[in-house]
Amino acid sequence: MAEALLEERRPLEGFEVGGDQVHVASAPLAEAFTVTLPAGGARGELPEIGQSTIISGWLVMGVGAARWLVVSRQEPTSPISDVLRACVPDGAEDIAITSQSDGIVPLTLEGPLATDVLTRLVSIDLDQIADGGVVTTLIEHMTVTLARVSRTDFILIGASSTAEDFAHAVSTAVNTVQSINARN
């Protein structure tokens, strides 16, 4: 009987496109969770909707009413429980923590032309998103969480079920912006 070999591979692992002015790569996501508190419950130090903060090496993004997406861009230095202890008020009950690690695909978008690339992809005013800001938007037909780390550094998080379409849309925009920039 033949043996079967199963190899775990994250969608878009090793994906990379761009150059000096703009660079997109699959983020080395170690883990991701959603944290949900009961409606009306105290949120402690968790960021407001549309904001993010870094706690114990985790990027914590306010993505909805009493809901946060917590991701690690590298191997976490502390467990998710440390993040919750730092954020959630003592005595908080009915907290739901759900792993999203196999359901999302993060991309990093960096460089001086990053906003030009995003302008081709999303229909929001990027100037209205401050550093640390988070929005949920569409890229083509796909829902994406966009976190602005700095003026030229973004994290885009899409669903793993549409990973190839997501990567195609982003890489097409990168190639278009690079071509326009090379002509100027």
Disulfide bonds with the S-S distance in Angstrom:
none
